[in-house]
Structure formats: structure tokens, C-alpha cells
Amino acid sequence: PSLRVSRQSLRRGRVLRAMPKRKEPDAKTCIDSLVVRDIRFPTSDLLDGSDAIHTDPDYSCAYVILKTSVAGLEGHGLTFSLGRGNEVIAACCHAYAPFVVGRFLEDIAGDMMGLYHALVNEQQLRWLGPEKGVSHMACGAILNAVWDLLAKQAGKPLWKYIVDLTPEQLVECIDFKYISDVLTKAEALEMLQAKRPGVPAREQEMRRDGFPAYTTSAGWLGYSDEKIRALCQEYMAQGLNHFKMKVGANLEDDVRRARVMREAIGPDRKLMMDANQRWEVSEAIENMKKLAFANPWWIEEPTCPDDILGHAAIARAISPIGVATGEVAQNKVIFKQLLQAKAIKFCQIDSCRVAGPSEILAILLMAAKMGVAVCPHAGGVGLNEYVRHLAMIDYILISGTLEDRVCESTSHLHEHFYDPVDVSGGTYKVATRAGYAEMKRESMDEFEFPTGSLWVKRLASGGEKAKP
């Protein structure tokens, strides 16, 4: 069920002692409360999202709402999960609430790192990470809500809000701790300043043409060959030229399905593969040799996501097939090491795994410095709605190139969001609504677990349909 932490409730609890005293003018916008909702969609019914490791996911999110002293002004943020355990992330979001509630939005805008460090480096809670896992994902959900709130207050979509910040303002939003051996604050500022003259033209290009997209929705592991063929035809008709398939459960099946998909999309379109961490390093190398006939552009998450040296060994052995990873990379340091080790050809940021846009900006800048293409991970709940902002920020402000750049898209659950993604003609179109992304109230009321109308009905009926 929804839980709420307010300034009033904090005043009644001992935790308020950790909060600084404030005497601020009433004109400032105060974050008055933090609400968390446990939202779960039963996507396992149709095996949407199925892969070699996650065979029946129920796409879910811990959904944070920051209510303010200004009527109607709220910040919305989320982090993604696969169903069971979503309540753990929600509980962790509540643990961070005392360090957010009571702050003034204008102070946050002028000192983003102040809030960032108050969350990420909270001296007791950081023991649960540090900067990794559930605690970091909870920080990400809250910081996503904060950035949503800042963009809404400015009346701009998040991508435009960030594009309009000066290079000097941007570097003040980034934590360079632990990455200064690869990227210093001064270097980041220089990179952003060098790209600044082309920003207006690239912004107009994105408004006109959009950012190149690829689809995973034709290649889920649980789909039949007939469904794969039909979906490939459907997405090609929509203008998509990049297709990803799931592999890793059974090599014989992978070979058959790769042949089906390659025949369906023809020889000239790009085919990517995703093993979702299933293989050992040696297995990945051998299996990709047997799948090379399909001319894959990349293999994604071929092994343990924390095994930097394993990814590097695979990358050397299977070249020119590229290695892509990052959707569950726990923080900017893992990305730093992947880049240093030349372990990836494609850097896959995720909008909800790390601590919000600030940490993502650090990763984008490191990838640009090292000359590695960023191809954001999406899918899930709200991830597509988020990454369209991040892909355009990267192109407009940081990389300045579309070479080898493509952003994942899936066709699931967009109807539950205001300003849902528009992927047409093979590209993501720019977001136009102020903020980052916001789920519809009626969707939250229906799919909140276990009190939403859908789950009340399913739990009452019992049986398999009652899960998770």
C-alpha cells in the first residue's frame, strides 16, 4: 500500500534530529511529503519481457511522489523491478525520506550535489550499498522525482531543462568522486564548452527527426517462431531497422531463432543479441562463434555484469561482434572500469539502476571521452519514457554524433503514462510535456500492489493468476 512521510510526521519522530534547522521565506517551494506506491503489472501472463534468466517477469516499479507547498506541483520518479521484491525498494525509499522532506526546491537547484550526497552518502544507509543495489536504486527513484520536479517548475521537459543549463551549471550537478582518474571536472567542462556551438542545430535536428530506435519487442524468449516473424514484419513496416533477440537458454533454440529472425528482417538490417548474464566467459565466446552466421551487431550482457575482465576477454575473442552492457551496472565506477578495460563497444545506460540523471551525466561524459557509443537500455515500466530524454541529452550536449547510436524501445505499458513515448518512422520523438515522466493516477490505482483494483480481484480469485 501507499506510504507517506510528511514534515508533520517527521516532527513527531526522532529522525527529524538529523535534519538541519531552516528559517526560510515562505516564497520558497518546500518538499512537504514523500509518497511511495508499489506498482506491479502482470506482464508474465503473456511472457512479455521474458529472457534466459527472467522467465516470467511482472514489470513493476517503486513509484515516488514528492508533494510540495505549491498546489498541484509534484515530482514523480520511479525505479524498475520485476515484481517480487518491489516492496523492498519501496521501504528503502522511505528510509531516505527524512533527508528529502523539508528541503526547498530553490536550494536544491542551486546545490544538486548537496542533496545527492545527503542521499548517496548518508553515513548509516550507505552501509547497505555503498552506491549499489536496492539502496542506490531507491536514491535513483527519489532523484528522478527531484529532477522531474525541477523541470516541471521550469515548465520544460527534462531534456530541454538540462540542455538549457550552462556547461558551468552542468558540471556542478555531477559527482566526480572515484572517476577523476578518467574524467576530471575541468575536462568535463571543457568537453561541454567545446560542444556548445552546435547545440541549437542538434536540438532542432532532434525536434525534426528524432533519435534512432531499435526494438526488442519482436524477440522475447517466450515467443513462438510465428510470432517473431509476424512482429518483425509489423516493426519493419513502422520504419525500424534494428532488432534485438534474447538468447542464452538453449543454444540449439538460439541458432534456430536467430535464423528465423535474420530471414525475417533480411541481410541489411541490424540484429543484436542479449544473453541477460546467462553464460560463463568461455561459454559466451563459444556460443557467439556458433551464432556468428546471423551477423549479430552485438551481444549484450554475455556474462556476470560485474565481471569487467570477463567482458574484456569476450570482447577480444569475438570481435568484430561488439559487446554491450550496462543495464544493471551498479554505478559509475563499473562503467569507468568497463571503459578503461575496453570491455564494451556499446555503453548501455539505464535510467533507474544508478542515482538519477546526475550520475548518468557522469557516465555519458566518460563514454564520450573514451569514444564509446551510448545505446540506452529501455523497456520495463517507464524506462522508454525516461531514456528518450537521456539519449537526446547525450546527442545534443555531449557526444554530438549519431554514429552507432540507437536507443532501445519496447511496445509495452506506455498507455499508463501521460505523454507516452512516440516511436515512429524508426525514431524516438522528443518529449513535450514538462518534467521527466508521470504515470496516470488511474493506472496507479488499478495496479498498486496489493490494494489496487486489479490485484484485489486477482488475489481474491487465488491460483496462478494471483501472483506475485
Disulfide bonds with the S-S distance in Angstrom:
none
